[in-house]
Amino acid sequence: MDKFRQLTQTLLFCSFFTIGILAIAATALSQEALEYYYNKNLLYQTKLQIQHLEEKYKKYTEQIEFARSHPKAIERLRTVQFGEMPKSDDQVYYPRVNSEIEININDLDAQETPTTNIYRVPAWLERINQPKPKMMIFALGALLVLIAFGLFGGIVESSENF
């Protein structure tokens, strides 16, 4: 029966001590964990912005190459887009694009792509970082460690018989 008692004491000591140390570590590292999630979201949003800028750069580079290879097309686009009169008599004059449609297109272009936070901060981490729960969890973790050492800290075999 003595071996069973020692095994029970060892298991209780390990469980109390582990839970206590985890509670203390969670409260001590909660602010760093929040910063980790915020930085991870910031990095993700920055990568999305870089990807968006690379796509725009590629599109504009293609447009510039097209303009260099087709100078007559630019002249035709100038009359369509800006409503300029053609420079020569053999060109067709197109009236300027409808201003309401142009405003709507500009509004759509101006809208940024919404960035979403895919790395959400866990609810327990937000709760544990508040001052009152943080102090309480830290105190309870320290109490569990003290209980573990106080009650189950040492297994003393007495060789003396009273």
LINQUINOR-V434545 format. One record per residue. RES is the residue in three letters. SS is DSSP state (a for helix, b for strand, c for the rest). PHI is phi in whole degrees, 0 to 359 (* if undefined). Layout:
((RES;SS;PHI) (RES;SS;PHI))
This chain:
((MET;c;*) (ASP;a;293) (LYS;a;294) (PHE;a;296) (ARG;a;295) (GLN;a;294) (LEU;a;295) (THR;a;297) (GLN;a;297) (THR;a;295) (LEU;a;296) (LEU;a;295) (PHE;a;299) (CYS;a;297) (SER;a;291) (PHE;a;297) (PHE;a;294) (THR;a;296) (ILE;a;295) (GLY;a;296) (ILE;a;294) (LEU;a;296) (ALA;a;294) (ILE;a;295) (ALA;a;294) (ALA;a;296) (THR;a;288) (ALA;a;288) (LEU;c;256) (SER;a;294) (GLN;a;295) (GLU;a;294) (ALA;a;293) (LEU;a;298) (GLU;a;297) (TYR;a;300) (TYR;a;294) (TYR;a;295) (ASN;a;293) (LYS;a;295) (ASN;a;295) (LEU;a;297) (LEU;a;296) (TYR;a;297) (GLN;a;295) (THR;a;294) (LYS;a;297) (LEU;a;296) (GLN;a;295) (ILE;a;297) (GLN;a;298) (HIS;a;297) (LEU;a;293) (GLU;a;295) (GLU;a;296) (LYS;a;297) (TYR;a;299) (LYS;a;296) (LYS;a;296) (TYR;a;293) (THR;a;296) (GLU;a;297) (GLN;a;293) (ILE;a;294) (GLU;a;297) (PHE;a;296) (ALA;a;295) (ARG;a;291) (SER;a;275) (HIS;c;230) (PRO;a;293) (LYS;a;292) (ALA;a;295) (ILE;a;294) (GLU;a;299) (ARG;a;292) (LEU;a;294) (ARG;a;298) (THR;a;291) (VAL;a;287) (GLN;a;283) (PHE;a;260) (GLY;c;73) (GLU;c;285) (MET;c;287) (PRO;c;295) (LYS;c;279) (SER;c;244) (ASP;c;285) (ASP;c;274) (GLN;c;270) (VAL;c;269) (TYR;c;265) (TYR;c;253) (PRO;c;292) (ARG;c;296) (VAL;c;295) (ASN;c;305) (SER;a;291) (GLU;a;294) (ILE;a;296) (GLU;a;297) (ILE;a;296) (ASN;a;296) (ILE;a;295) (ASN;a;296) (ASP;a;297) (LEU;a;295) (ASP;a;293) (ALA;a;286) (GLN;c;292) (GLU;c;278) (THR;c;288) (PRO;c;292) (THR;c;264) (THR;c;250) (ASN;c;270) (ILE;c;275) (TYR;c;262) (ARG;c;281) (VAL;c;284) (PRO;c;298) (ALA;a;297) (TRP;a;295) (LEU;a;288) (GLU;a;293) (ARG;a;291) (ILE;a;289) (ASN;c;272) (GLN;c;286) (PRO;a;300) (LYS;a;293) (PRO;a;297) (LYS;a;297) (MET;a;293) (MET;a;292) (ILE;a;294) (PHE;a;297) (ALA;a;295) (LEU;a;293) (GLY;a;295) (ALA;a;296) (LEU;a;296) (LEU;a;296) (VAL;a;295) (LEU;a;295) (ILE;a;296) (ALA;a;299) (PHE;a;286) (GLY;a;289) (LEU;a;270) (PHE;a;241) (GLY;c;297) (GLY;c;229) (ILE;c;259) (VAL;c;255) (GLU;c;266) (SER;c;269) (SER;c;263) (GLU;c;271) (ASN;c;252) (PHE;c;275))
